[in-house]
Each structure stands twice: as C-alpha cells, then as structure tokens.
Amino acid sequence: MPETEPRPVRVLVVDDSALMRRLIADVLNASGRIQVVATARDGREAVAQAAKMKPDVVTLDVEMPGISGLDALPALLAVHEAPVVMVSALTREGADVTLKALELGAVDFLPKPASGRLSDLQAEGDRLVAKVLEAAGSRVYRPRRSAAATTTATPPPAPPPGEAAACVAIGISTGGPQALARVVPLLRRPSPPILIVQHMPARFTGVFAERLDRCSELAVKEAADGDPVEPDRVLIAPGGRHLDLSGRASRARAALSAPDEPAVSGHKPSVDVLFRAVARIYGASAVAVIMTGMGRDGADGCRAVLDAGGLTLGQDEATSVVYGMNKAACLEGAVKLQFALDDLPDLIRALSGPRRG
C-alpha cells in the first residue's frame, strides 16, 4: 500500500494588518506542509477561532489594538492549548513584551521586519516555516512545582571529595526563556559562576538579561568582552556572538567572538563553543547543563566536558518544550544525569558547596 501523506500542520494566523495576515498565510501555505485554517485580526477574534478550529499552531502578533497579543495569550491557551509563535517588532519594547509572552507560555517568536516591507518578510519565509514546523513538534509546558517533584528528585552523582563546581554552563534554545525565568530567580548565594547560551537574536539577549536580573538574587548581565567569570554572577551570551573564555580557572574572563565569525553547530552563539571553553578552562570542576531546544547544539560540548572529567546534566523529556538538544546529547551518551526543570535550582545548590564522596 502507498504511504499516507502526513497531515499538514494546521495554523491560525493572528495579526491586525490584513496585508500581513495574507502574506504570512501565503508563505505558510506555499510550503506544502502547512495549512492556514483561519485568520484573526485581534485577540478576541483569535480566541474564538482557536476554540472553533483547534489549530496545531498559532502565530500571534504582539502589538494589536484593543486586546494585544500579550493579553490574548492566556485566553488562547485556556480555550485550546496549542503552541504559540509570537511575531514581534525587533525593538527594545517589542523584545520586552515578547519575552514576557514566552514566560507566559508561548513557545517561540519571530522578529517582524523592522521596515515592514513585504519583500523582507518574504525573505524570512523559510525561517517562518521552520519556526511553525518546530512549534508543531513542541509542547506547551507551564511547569508547576509540586511535592512529588521535590521528593522524587535524583541527587547529583557524588563528585570527588572536597571539590565544588567551579563553573556551571547552561545551553538552551526553544522553551528557554520561560525555563530560565523559572530557574534563575530561585538560585541563591553562594553560587558558582553561571554562563548561559540561549539561542536568541542580538537585540533580545540584553533585555532578557535585564529581566532576569530584576528578579534574581544573583547578578545577571549580558556578557561583554573581558567580563570576569565570578561566583554569584550569571553571564548570558549576546545574540550574534559566541561566548568563549580566556585565562585560567581562578581568573577566567569572557572572550566574545567577532560579529562576523561563522555559526557553529548552526548557531551563533553556540552551546558547543561555550561548553568546550568551560571544559578547557575548568576541567574536572566544570558542569555542563543541556536543556530544551531543537537540534543537537551542545552534544559535542557535553562530550568535551565529560572527557575533561566534568559533570553533564540534561533536562528530561517531560519538562522540555522541545526534547531535542538534550535528547541528542543523552542518546550519544554525553549526559550523566537527567533532571526535571523544577529540580535544577536544588541541583546547582548541591554543587555550590564542598563536594563530598
């Protein structure tokens, strides 16, 4: 018997501009793998269409008159829990609102061309299609801490006596903003230095760091070239620049790549670049944490940390928006321990003091 063609991904497009609705729909329909089943011009209409059409994915404009995309998001998820991709202006204000939407349950976002020209969005067509297809394979995950989650946590492997984690490096992508917004505010002093690669455009990483800093006991900032890697501090790789390290373990500093350096493992910043740097500088005292995201960026870096004698942790499938990067590292034998998202602060806390065998 002939193989059955896979069902196209059914999408609801929400935008206050009739022109943008039509263009987004045309780009998605032209892919042959996506079918736009409905459009909506505002939040109220979007909620009604979501309840009626039960789409697989929703693309949601951030800025709309009346009920904005941010205001409509909780209502959309309440009537039909489909993955939502935000479409945002590439501005500081747009970045802040988009990050808030990701913390509320949206799975991803696509920057809207700053010029608003149709040719610019058409040029972004492949990215738009890829974002929607990726969202279709993700889950809407809004974690809630429970007694069961805390009592069944697996403790970290016993490290060598007397040692503590000298540095914790985290690699994360799709689903990352909401995961990190949940984890970082729960981290407490004393803490080892924490370095993060979150796949995100350049204009978003700085705003993201500022949002985390406002609600965290640890100091959080976007990494700048030469920043010292210090305890009780979180550095986030800037979008469009790899985060490498220079110096020795006791005096390591951030070393950012040039903006024109190529992507590594398909990304810039790349998790693999960071993890290899941490393995090189910190050796057996390095900890690499690979989390939710599409692809396999970070898998090779996890292997480098293991080869240096360090520890690798991977977020589990049940609490990942996309079980991709962490799955790849796990399947390749590069992850020593899997953890549920809500257990990560306790794991980092356990690694912060003297290690005992």
C-alpha positions as CSV (number, residue, x, y, z in Angstrom):
1,M,0.0,0.0,0.0
2,P,1.2,3.5,-0.7
3,E,2.4,5.6,2.2
4,T,-0.1,8.1,3.6
5,E,0.9,11.7,3.2
6,P,1.4,13.3,6.6
7,R,-1.4,15.7,7.6
8,P,-0.3,19.3,7.1
9,V,0.2,21.5,10.2
10,R,-3.0,23.5,10.8
11,V,-2.3,27.1,11.7
12,L,-4.2,30.1,12.9
13,V,-2.7,33.4,11.9
14,V,-3.4,36.4,14.1
15,D,-2.4,40.0,13.0
16,D,-4.2,43.3,13.0
17,S,-2.9,44.0,9.5
18,A,-4.9,42.4,6.6
19,L,-1.8,42.7,4.4
20,M,0.4,40.8,7.0
21,R,-2.3,38.2,7.5
22,R,-2.4,37.5,3.8
23,L,1.3,37.5,3.4
24,I,2.0,35.2,6.4
25,A,-0.7,32.8,5.2
26,D,0.7,32.8,1.6
27,V,4.2,32.0,2.9
28,L,3.0,29.2,5.1
29,N,0.6,27.7,2.6
30,A,3.2,27.7,-0.1
31,S,5.4,25.4,2.0
32,G,3.2,22.4,1.2
33,R,3.5,21.2,4.8
34,I,1.3,23.8,6.4
35,Q,-2.3,24.8,6.0
36,V,-3.6,28.1,7.3
37,V,-7.1,27.1,8.5
38,A,-8.1,30.5,9.9
39,T,-7.0,34.1,10.4
40,A,-7.9,36.7,13.0
41,R,-7.5,40.5,13.3
42,D,-7.4,40.9,17.1
43,G,-7.2,39.0,20.3
44,R,-11.0,38.5,20.8
45,E,-11.4,37.0,17.3
46,A,-8.3,34.9,17.8
47,V,-9.7,33.2,20.9
48,A,-13.0,32.5,19.1
49,Q,-11.2,31.0,16.1
50,A,-8.9,28.9,18.3
51,A,-11.8,27.4,20.1
52,K,-13.6,26.7,16.9
53,M,-10.8,25.5,14.6
54,K,-8.5,23.8,17.1
55,P,-5.3,24.7,15.2
56,D,-2.0,22.9,15.7
57,V,0.0,26.2,15.9
58,V,-1.0,29.8,16.4
59,T,1.1,32.7,15.1
60,L,0.3,35.7,17.2
61,D,1.2,39.4,16.6
62,V,2.5,41.1,19.7
63,E,1.2,44.6,19.0
64,M,-2.5,44.8,18.2
65,P,-5.1,47.5,19.1
66,G,-7.6,46.6,21.8
67,I,-6.7,43.1,23.2
68,S,-2.9,42.8,22.5
69,G,-1.2,39.6,21.7
70,L,0.2,39.5,25.2
71,D,-3.3,40.0,26.7
72,A,-4.8,37.4,24.4
73,L,-2.2,34.7,25.0
74,P,-3.6,33.3,28.4
75,A,-7.1,33.2,26.9
76,L,-5.9,31.4,23.8
77,L,-4.1,28.8,25.9
78,A,-7.1,28.4,28.1
79,V,-9.5,27.6,25.2
80,H,-7.1,25.5,23.2
81,E,-3.5,24.7,24.4
82,A,-1.7,24.9,21.0
83,P,1.9,26.1,20.7
84,V,2.0,29.8,20.0
85,V,4.7,31.6,18.0
86,M,4.8,35.3,18.7
87,V,5.5,37.7,15.8
88,S,7.3,40.7,17.3
89,A,8.8,44.1,16.3
90,L,12.6,44.0,16.5
91,T,12.7,46.8,19.1
92,R,13.6,47.0,22.7
93,E,10.0,47.4,23.7
94,G,9.0,44.6,21.3
95,A,11.7,42.4,22.9
96,D,10.5,43.0,26.4
97,V,6.8,42.2,25.6
98,T,7.9,39.1,23.6
99,L,10.0,37.8,26.4
100,K,7.0,38.3,28.8
101,A,4.9,36.3,26.3
102,L,7.5,33.4,26.3
103,E,7.4,33.4,30.1
104,L,3.6,33.1,29.9
105,G,3.6,30.0,27.7
106,A,4.4,31.0,24.1
107,V,7.0,28.5,22.7
108,D,8.9,30.7,20.3
109,F,9.0,34.0,18.4
110,L,9.9,35.5,15.0
111,P,11.0,39.1,14.7
112,K,8.9,41.1,12.3
113,P,10.9,43.0,9.7
114,A,11.7,46.5,11.0
115,S,10.9,48.1,7.7
116,G,7.6,46.4,7.3
117,R,8.3,45.8,3.7
118,L,6.7,42.7,2.1
119,S,10.0,41.7,0.5
120,D,11.6,41.5,3.9
121,L,9.1,39.1,5.3
122,Q,9.1,37.0,2.1
123,A,12.9,36.7,2.5
124,E,12.2,35.4,6.0
125,G,9.8,32.8,4.7
126,D,12.0,29.8,5.3
127,R,12.5,30.8,8.9
128,L,8.8,31.4,9.4
129,V,8.0,28.0,8.0
130,A,10.8,26.3,10.1
131,K,9.5,28.1,13.3
132,V,5.9,26.9,12.7
133,L,7.0,23.3,12.0
134,E,9.3,23.3,15.0
135,A,6.4,24.6,17.2
136,A,4.1,21.9,15.9
137,G,6.5,19.3,17.4
138,S,6.8,21.1,20.7
139,R,4.7,21.1,23.8
140,V,3.1,23.9,25.8
141,Y,4.8,23.5,29.1
142,R,3.8,25.7,32.1
143,P,5.6,23.9,35.0
144,R,4.1,23.9,38.4
145,R,6.2,22.9,41.4
146,S,4.8,20.0,43.3
147,A,5.6,18.0,46.4
148,A,6.1,14.9,44.1
149,A,8.7,16.8,42.1
150,T,10.8,17.7,45.1
151,T,10.6,14.3,46.8
152,T,11.4,12.2,43.8
153,A,14.4,14.3,42.6
154,T,17.5,12.2,41.9
155,P,20.6,13.7,43.7
156,P,23.6,14.6,41.6
157,P,26.3,12.0,41.3
158,A,28.8,12.1,44.2
159,P,31.8,14.2,43.0
160,P,35.4,13.9,44.2
161,P,35.8,14.7,48.0
162,G,36.4,18.3,48.8
163,E,35.7,19.8,45.3
164,A,32.9,22.1,44.2
165,A,31.7,23.1,40.8
166,A,34.0,25.9,39.6
167,C,31.6,26.9,36.8
168,V,28.2,25.9,35.5
169,A,27.5,26.3,31.8
170,I,23.9,26.1,30.5
171,G,22.9,25.6,26.9
172,I,19.2,26.2,25.9
173,S,17.0,27.2,23.0
174,T,13.3,26.8,22.3
175,G,11.4,27.0,25.6
176,G,14.5,28.6,27.2
177,P,13.1,32.0,28.3
178,Q,10.3,30.5,30.3
179,A,12.5,27.8,31.8
180,L,15.3,30.2,32.8
181,A,12.7,32.7,34.1
182,R,11.6,29.9,36.5
183,V,15.1,28.6,37.4
184,V,17.4,31.7,37.8
185,P,15.3,33.6,40.3
186,L,15.4,30.5,42.6
187,L,19.3,30.4,42.6
188,R,20.9,31.5,45.9
189,R,24.3,32.6,47.1
190,P,26.8,31.2,47.3
191,S,26.7,30.1,43.7
192,P,29.4,29.1,41.3
193,P,29.7,31.3,38.2
194,I,26.9,30.5,35.7
195,L,27.4,31.0,31.9
196,I,24.4,30.7,29.6
197,V,23.9,30.4,25.9
198,Q,20.3,31.0,24.9
199,H,19.7,31.0,21.2
200,M,18.2,34.4,20.7
201,P,18.7,37.5,18.4
202,A,21.1,40.2,19.4
203,R,18.5,42.8,20.4
204,F,16.8,40.3,22.7
205,T,19.6,38.9,24.9
206,G,20.4,42.2,26.7
207,V,16.7,42.7,27.5
208,F,16.4,39.1,28.6
209,A,19.4,39.5,31.0
210,E,17.9,42.7,32.5
211,R,14.6,41.0,33.1
212,L,16.3,38.1,34.9
213,D,18.5,40.4,36.9
214,R,15.5,42.3,38.3
215,C,14.0,39.2,39.9
216,S,17.2,37.3,40.9
217,E,19.4,37.3,43.9
218,L,22.4,36.6,41.7
219,A,23.7,39.4,39.4
220,V,22.7,38.7,35.8
221,K,24.0,40.5,32.8
222,E,24.6,40.1,29.1
223,A,28.3,39.1,28.7
224,A,30.7,41.7,27.4
225,D,34.2,41.0,26.2
226,G,36.6,40.8,29.2
227,D,33.9,40.3,31.9
228,P,35.3,38.3,34.8
229,V,33.7,35.0,35.4
230,E,32.8,35.3,39.1
231,P,30.8,33.5,41.8
232,D,27.2,34.7,42.4
233,R,27.1,36.0,38.8
234,V,25.3,34.9,35.7
235,L,26.6,35.9,32.2
236,I,24.4,35.4,29.1
237,A,26.0,35.2,25.7
238,P,24.9,38.1,23.5
239,G,23.0,37.2,20.4
240,G,25.2,37.0,17.3
241,R,28.4,36.4,19.3
242,H,30.0,33.2,20.5
243,L,30.9,33.1,24.3
244,D,34.4,31.7,24.7
245,L,36.7,32.1,27.7
246,S,40.3,33.2,28.3
247,G,42.7,32.9,31.2
248,R,42.9,30.4,34.0
249,A,40.2,28.9,36.2
250,S,40.9,31.3,39.0
251,R,40.8,34.4,36.7
252,A,38.7,33.4,33.7
253,R,37.2,36.1,31.6
254,A,34.5,36.2,28.8
255,A,36.0,36.3,25.3
256,L,33.4,37.2,22.7
257,S,33.8,36.2,19.0
258,A,33.8,38.9,16.3
259,P,30.3,39.5,14.9
260,D,31.3,38.2,11.5
261,E,32.6,34.8,12.8
262,P,30.5,31.9,11.4
263,A,27.9,30.0,13.2
264,V,28.9,26.7,15.0
265,S,26.5,23.8,15.1
266,G,24.1,26.0,13.2
267,H,24.0,28.8,15.9
268,K,25.7,32.0,17.0
269,P,26.0,31.9,20.0
270,S,26.7,28.2,20.0
271,V,26.4,26.0,23.1
272,D,29.2,23.8,21.8
273,V,31.6,26.8,21.8
274,L,30.8,27.6,25.4
275,F,30.9,24.0,26.7
276,R,34.3,23.4,25.0
277,A,35.6,26.6,26.6
278,V,34.4,25.5,30.1
279,A,35.9,22.1,29.6
280,R,39.3,23.6,28.6
281,I,39.4,26.1,31.5
282,Y,37.8,24.2,34.4
283,G,38.4,20.6,33.5
284,A,37.0,18.2,36.2
285,S,35.4,21.1,38.1
286,A,33.2,22.0,35.1
287,V,29.4,21.3,34.9
288,A,27.5,21.5,31.6
289,V,23.7,21.6,31.6
290,I,21.9,20.9,28.3
291,M,18.3,21.9,28.2
292,T,15.2,22.2,26.0
293,G,15.7,23.1,22.3
294,M,15.7,21.9,18.7
295,G,18.7,20.3,17.1
296,R,22.0,19.0,18.6
297,D,24.0,22.1,19.5
298,G,25.7,21.2,22.8
299,A,26.0,17.5,22.3
300,D,29.7,17.7,21.2
301,G,30.3,20.2,24.0
302,C,28.9,17.8,26.6
303,R,31.3,15.2,25.4
304,A,34.2,17.6,25.8
305,V,33.2,18.3,29.4
306,L,32.9,14.6,30.1
307,D,36.3,13.9,28.5
308,A,37.8,16.6,30.8
309,G,36.4,14.8,33.8
310,G,33.5,17.2,34.4
311,L,29.8,16.6,35.0
312,T,27.0,16.8,32.5
313,L,23.3,17.2,33.3
314,G,20.3,17.0,30.8
315,Q,16.8,18.3,31.2
316,D,14.3,15.4,30.9
317,E,11.7,15.0,28.1
318,A,8.7,15.5,30.4
319,T,9.6,19.1,31.3
320,S,11.1,20.2,27.9
321,V,9.2,22.3,25.4
322,V,11.3,20.6,22.7
323,Y,13.3,17.4,23.6
324,G,15.9,17.9,21.0
325,M,19.4,19.2,22.1
326,N,19.1,17.4,25.4
327,K,17.9,14.2,23.7
328,A,20.8,14.3,21.2
329,A,23.3,14.6,24.0
330,C,21.6,11.9,26.0
331,L,21.4,9.4,23.1
332,E,25.1,10.0,22.4
333,G,26.0,9.1,25.9
334,A,27.1,12.6,26.8
335,V,24.7,13.2,29.7
336,K,25.4,11.7,33.1
337,L,22.1,12.7,34.8
338,Q,18.7,13.8,33.6
339,F,16.6,16.2,35.8
340,A,13.2,17.8,35.9
341,L,13.2,21.5,35.3
342,D,12.0,22.3,38.8
343,D,14.9,20.3,40.3
344,L,17.6,22.3,38.7
345,P,18.0,25.1,41.3
346,D,18.5,22.4,44.0
347,L,21.0,20.5,41.8
348,I,23.0,23.7,41.3
349,R,22.8,24.4,45.1
350,A,24.1,20.9,45.8
351,L,27.0,21.6,43.5
352,S,27.8,25.0,45.1
353,G,29.4,23.8,48.3
354,P,32.2,21.4,49.1
355,R,31.6,18.1,47.3
356,R,31.8,15.0,49.4
357,G,32.4,11.5,48.3
